[in-house]
Amino acid sequence: MSRSALVGNVAAMLQDAGFVVSDRIAIRPKSFDLAARRGEDLLLLKILGNIDAFDGVTGSEMRRLGSYLDATPLVVGLRTRDEDLKPGVVYFRHGVPVLNPDSAMDLFVEEVPPLIYAAPGGLYVSLDGDVLAEERQERGWSLGQLATELGVSRRTVSKYENGMNASIEVAIHLEELFDRPFSNPVDVLTGAEDVRDAEPTPDDPDVDPDDEHVLSVLTRAGFTVHPTARAPFKAVSEDAGRKKETNVLTGHSPFTRSAEKRAQIMSSLGEITRTRSVYFVEEQQKRESVDGTGIVSCEELAAIDDPDEIRDLIRERTRDPAES
């Protein structure tokens, strides 16, 4: 299956599951391919045939964007090296959860979350240690007895009951012993933070020197500006001066056909992420917006000293996400 067809299939699956899906991001660079929302659940999706193509720079960018936009970064892929990704298993690449299309279908359409995750050394599950302890005590078994049945140490059983995750082999053995499952589902929609290694959100990349004059004006105007490295926009700008204001997807370049296409994509993404979007251009333009993305010239921006006036200009030119 071609990557284009795979992206289309994933988008159709999400729509069937009740998500509103953005336009496909068909420009480079791009750290993700689609954004999708269902209620309060917002996904940023990278879709790949081989997930080995997902590198650390892209993973860091997706995790940062997930933090800024209150979204779950997610990779949907078919294989790694020469091995197909297994259904019902959550993998991780650079701190981002990875599912195969069947697992994504189960999660989003059938609402059946995965129970297994892959980590160095094999496949694991998150055990409900409290239930395990209750079942063991009801049966009258000591920690040592259960340890003998499982072929592990007494200390290991104690750790299972205190929340340590277990290999899939141990989980299966426990289910056979007690005739019931003990596995907790992996909460993919929170980034599967309960099972992945705790990693802080990566630091912002350096500002592109070509964008510094625009982003510095926004910073002086009271925005907290988060530069991007591979997104279809140059930054996510948070209006720190007004608590009820939304984030602003921020672009910048000369106004070319490519810039117009980026502005259109930013507008589509803004509808899904519930953000405003603004594109700063180097020359004066007659148009004040492109599909809801505000167009502001750098000359206009530089001529305004009052931070409130800058925020008002952005608000006037951009589509209010509440109206989408």
C-alpha positions as CSV (number, residue, x, y, z in Angstrom):
1,M,0.0,0.0,0.0
2,S,1.3,3.5,-0.9
3,R,1.8,6.0,1.9
4,S,-0.7,8.3,0.3
5,A,-3.4,5.5,0.3
6,L,-2.5,4.7,3.9
7,V,-3.0,8.3,4.9
8,G,-6.3,8.3,3.1
9,N,-7.4,5.1,4.8
10,V,-6.5,6.4,8.3
11,A,-8.4,9.7,7.6
12,A,-11.5,7.8,6.5
13,M,-11.3,5.5,9.6
14,L,-11.1,8.5,11.9
15,Q,-14.1,10.1,10.2
16,D,-16.1,6.9,10.6
17,A,-15.2,7.1,14.3
18,G,-16.7,10.5,14.6
19,F,-13.5,12.6,14.3
20,V,-13.3,15.9,12.3
21,V,-10.2,15.6,10.3
22,S,-8.0,18.4,8.9
23,D,-6.8,18.6,5.3
24,R,-3.8,16.5,4.7
25,I,-0.5,18.4,5.1
26,A,1.0,18.0,1.7
27,I,3.9,20.4,2.1
28,R,7.4,20.0,3.5
29,P,8.7,20.1,6.1
30,K,6.0,18.4,8.1
31,S,6.2,16.8,11.5
32,F,2.7,15.3,11.2
33,D,0.3,14.5,8.4
34,L,-3.2,15.1,9.9
35,A,-4.9,16.6,12.9
36,A,-8.2,15.1,14.1
37,R,-10.6,16.0,16.9
38,R,-13.5,14.2,18.5
39,G,-14.9,16.2,21.4
40,E,-12.0,17.1,23.7
41,D,-9.7,14.4,22.1
42,L,-7.2,16.0,19.7
43,L,-4.8,13.9,17.8
44,L,-1.7,14.9,15.8
45,L,-0.9,12.0,13.5
46,K,2.1,10.9,11.6
47,I,1.3,8.0,9.2
48,L,4.1,5.8,7.9
49,G,4.6,2.5,6.1
50,N,7.8,1.8,8.0
51,I,8.0,3.5,11.4
52,D,11.8,3.4,11.3
53,A,11.6,6.5,9.2
54,F,10.3,8.4,12.3
55,D,13.3,10.2,13.7
56,G,14.1,11.9,17.0
57,V,13.7,15.4,15.6
58,T,10.2,14.7,14.4
59,G,9.3,12.9,17.7
60,S,10.5,15.8,19.8
61,E,8.5,18.3,17.6
62,M,5.3,16.2,17.9
63,R,5.7,16.0,21.7
64,R,6.2,19.7,21.9
65,L,3.2,20.5,19.7
66,G,1.1,18.0,21.8
67,S,2.1,20.0,24.9
68,Y,1.3,23.4,23.4
69,L,-2.0,22.4,21.8
70,D,-3.2,19.9,24.4
71,A,-3.1,17.1,21.8
72,T,-1.9,13.5,21.7
73,P,0.9,12.9,19.2
74,L,0.4,9.5,17.6
75,V,2.1,7.5,14.8
76,V,0.1,5.0,12.8
77,G,2.4,2.6,10.9
78,L,2.6,-0.8,9.3
79,R,6.0,-2.3,10.1
80,T,9.4,-1.9,11.6
81,R,12.4,-3.3,9.7
82,D,11.1,-6.5,8.2
83,E,8.4,-7.2,10.9
84,D,4.8,-6.1,10.8
85,L,3.5,-4.2,13.8
86,K,1.4,-6.5,15.9
87,P,-2.3,-5.7,16.5
88,G,-3.4,-4.8,20.0
89,V,0.1,-3.6,20.9
90,V,1.3,0.0,21.6
91,Y,4.9,0.7,20.4
92,F,6.9,3.8,21.2
93,R,9.3,5.8,19.0
94,H,11.1,8.8,20.6
95,G,8.4,9.0,23.3
96,V,5.5,8.9,20.9
97,P,3.0,6.0,20.9
98,V,2.7,4.0,17.8
99,L,-0.2,1.8,16.6
100,N,-0.8,-0.3,13.5
101,P,-4.1,0.5,11.6
102,D,-6.0,-2.4,13.1
103,S,-5.1,-1.3,16.6
104,A,-6.2,2.2,15.7
105,M,-9.5,0.9,14.3
106,D,-10.1,-1.1,17.5
107,L,-9.3,2.0,19.7
108,F,-11.2,4.7,17.8
109,V,-14.1,2.8,16.0
110,E,-14.7,-0.2,18.3
111,E,-13.5,1.7,21.5
112,V,-11.4,-1.3,22.5
113,P,-8.1,0.0,23.8
114,P,-4.9,-2.0,23.5
115,L,-3.7,-4.0,26.6
116,I,-0.1,-4.6,25.6
117,Y,2.9,-2.3,25.0
118,A,6.3,-3.0,23.5
119,A,9.5,-2.0,25.4
120,P,13.1,-3.2,25.3
121,G,13.1,-6.9,26.1
122,G,9.6,-7.8,24.9
123,L,5.9,-7.2,25.3
124,Y,4.4,-6.0,28.6
125,V,1.2,-5.2,30.3
126,S,0.2,-2.9,33.1
127,L,-1.2,-5.0,36.0
128,D,-4.0,-4.0,38.4
129,G,-1.9,-4.7,41.5
130,D,-4.8,-4.1,43.9
131,V,-7.0,-6.7,42.3
132,L,-4.1,-9.2,42.1
133,A,-3.5,-8.8,45.8
134,E,-7.2,-9.3,46.6
135,E,-7.4,-12.4,44.4
136,R,-4.3,-13.9,46.0
137,Q,-5.5,-13.2,49.5
138,E,-9.0,-14.6,48.8
139,R,-7.4,-17.8,47.6
140,G,-5.3,-17.9,50.8
141,W,-2.0,-17.8,49.0
142,S,1.1,-16.2,50.4
143,L,3.4,-14.1,48.2
144,G,5.8,-17.0,48.2
145,Q,3.2,-19.4,46.9
146,L,2.3,-17.2,44.0
147,A,5.9,-16.6,43.3
148,T,6.5,-20.3,43.0
149,E,3.6,-20.7,40.6
150,L,4.9,-17.9,38.4
151,G,8.6,-18.9,38.7
152,V,9.6,-15.5,40.0
153,S,10.8,-14.2,43.4
154,R,8.6,-13.2,46.3
155,R,9.9,-9.7,45.9
156,T,8.8,-9.6,42.3
157,V,5.3,-10.6,43.2
158,S,5.2,-7.8,45.8
159,K,6.3,-5.4,43.1
160,Y,3.5,-6.6,40.8
161,E,1.0,-5.9,43.5
162,N,2.5,-2.4,44.0
163,G,2.1,-1.5,40.4
164,M,5.1,-2.8,38.5
165,N,4.3,-3.9,35.0
166,A,4.8,-7.5,33.9
167,S,5.8,-9.4,30.8
168,I,2.9,-10.7,28.7
169,E,4.0,-14.2,29.6
170,V,3.4,-13.5,33.3
171,A,0.1,-11.8,32.6
172,I,-1.1,-14.8,30.6
173,H,0.1,-17.2,33.4
174,L,-1.8,-15.0,36.0
175,E,-5.0,-15.1,33.9
176,E,-4.7,-18.9,33.7
177,L,-4.1,-19.3,37.5
178,F,-7.0,-17.1,38.6
179,D,-9.3,-17.5,35.5
180,R,-9.5,-13.7,35.1
181,P,-7.5,-10.9,33.5
182,F,-5.5,-8.4,35.5
183,S,-4.3,-6.2,32.6
184,N,-5.1,-2.5,32.5
185,P,-5.7,-0.9,29.1
186,V,-3.0,1.4,27.7
187,D,-4.4,5.0,27.7
188,V,-3.2,6.1,24.3
189,L,-5.1,9.3,24.4
190,T,-3.0,10.6,27.2
191,G,0.2,9.7,25.3
192,A,0.4,6.4,27.3
193,E,2.3,8.2,30.0
194,D,1.5,5.5,32.5
195,V,3.7,3.0,30.7
196,R,6.3,4.9,28.7
197,D,9.5,6.2,30.2
198,A,9.0,9.5,31.9
199,E,10.5,12.1,29.6
200,P,10.3,15.8,29.9
201,T,8.9,17.8,27.0
202,P,11.9,18.6,24.7
203,D,13.1,22.2,24.7
204,D,12.1,24.5,21.9
205,P,14.4,24.6,18.9
206,D,16.3,27.8,18.1
207,V,14.5,30.5,16.2
208,D,15.2,30.6,12.5
209,P,17.1,33.9,11.9
210,D,14.8,34.8,9.0
211,D,11.8,34.7,11.5
212,E,13.5,36.4,14.4
213,H,12.3,39.9,13.7
214,V,8.6,38.8,13.6
215,L,8.7,36.5,16.6
216,S,10.6,39.0,18.7
217,V,7.8,41.6,18.0
218,L,5.2,39.0,19.1
219,T,7.2,38.3,22.3
220,R,7.4,42.0,23.1
221,A,3.6,42.2,22.6
222,G,3.1,39.7,25.3
223,F,3.0,36.4,23.4
224,T,4.9,33.4,24.6
225,V,6.4,32.1,21.3
226,H,7.3,28.5,20.7
227,P,9.3,28.1,17.5
228,T,8.9,24.9,15.5
229,A,11.3,22.9,13.4
230,R,9.2,20.9,10.9
231,A,5.6,22.0,11.4
232,P,3.7,23.7,8.5
233,F,3.8,26.9,10.6
234,K,6.8,28.7,12.2
235,A,5.6,28.9,15.7
236,V,2.8,28.4,18.2
237,S,2.2,31.7,20.0
238,E,0.4,31.8,23.3
239,D,-1.3,35.1,24.3
240,A,0.0,35.3,27.8
241,G,-1.7,38.7,28.3
242,R,-5.3,37.4,28.0
243,K,-6.1,34.2,29.7
244,K,-9.2,33.4,27.6
245,E,-7.4,33.9,24.3
246,T,-6.5,30.9,22.2
247,N,-3.1,29.9,20.8
248,V,-2.1,31.3,17.5
249,L,-0.5,29.2,14.7
250,T,2.1,31.6,13.3
251,G,3.6,31.6,9.8
252,H,6.1,33.9,8.1
253,S,7.6,34.2,4.6
254,P,7.2,36.3,1.4
255,F,3.7,35.9,0.1
256,T,4.2,33.3,-2.6
257,R,1.9,30.6,-3.9
258,S,3.6,28.2,-1.5
259,A,2.9,30.7,1.4
260,E,-0.8,30.8,0.3
261,K,-1.0,27.0,0.4
262,R,0.6,27.0,3.9
263,A,-2.0,29.6,5.1
264,Q,-4.8,27.4,3.8
265,I,-3.4,24.4,5.7
266,M,-2.9,26.5,8.8
267,S,-6.6,27.5,8.6
268,S,-7.7,23.9,8.3
269,L,-5.5,23.0,11.3
270,G,-6.8,25.9,13.2
271,E,-10.4,24.6,12.9
272,I,-9.3,21.3,14.3
273,T,-7.0,22.5,17.0
274,R,-9.3,25.4,18.0
275,T,-6.6,28.0,17.4
276,R,-6.4,31.2,15.4
277,S,-3.8,31.3,12.6
278,V,-1.9,34.3,11.2
279,Y,0.6,34.6,8.5
280,F,3.1,37.4,8.4
281,V,4.4,38.4,5.0
282,E,7.2,40.7,3.9
283,E,5.2,42.9,1.6
284,Q,1.9,44.7,1.8
285,Q,-1.1,42.7,0.7
286,K,-4.6,43.7,-0.4
287,R,-6.0,40.5,1.1
288,E,-6.4,40.4,4.9
289,S,-7.0,36.7,5.2
290,V,-6.8,33.3,3.4
291,D,-9.5,30.9,4.4
292,G,-9.6,32.3,7.9
293,T,-5.8,32.7,8.3
294,G,-5.0,36.4,8.9
295,I,-2.5,38.1,6.6
296,V,-0.4,40.8,8.2
297,S,2.6,42.5,6.7
298,C,5.8,42.9,8.6
299,E,5.6,46.6,8.0
300,E,2.2,46.8,9.7
301,L,3.5,44.7,12.6
302,A,6.6,46.9,13.1
303,A,4.5,50.1,13.1
304,I,2.5,49.1,16.1
305,D,4.0,49.7,19.6
306,D,1.0,48.9,21.7
307,P,0.8,45.2,22.6
308,D,-3.0,45.3,22.8
309,E,-3.2,46.8,19.2
310,I,-1.1,43.9,17.9
311,R,-3.4,41.3,19.6
312,D,-6.5,43.2,18.3
313,L,-5.1,43.2,14.8
314,I,-4.5,39.5,14.9
315,R,-8.0,38.9,16.3
316,E,-9.6,41.1,13.6
317,R,-7.9,39.3,10.7
318,T,-8.2,35.7,11.9
319,R,-11.2,33.4,12.2
320,D,-12.4,32.9,15.7
321,P,-12.1,29.2,16.4
322,A,-15.4,29.4,18.5
323,E,-17.2,30.1,15.2
324,S,-15.8,27.1,13.4
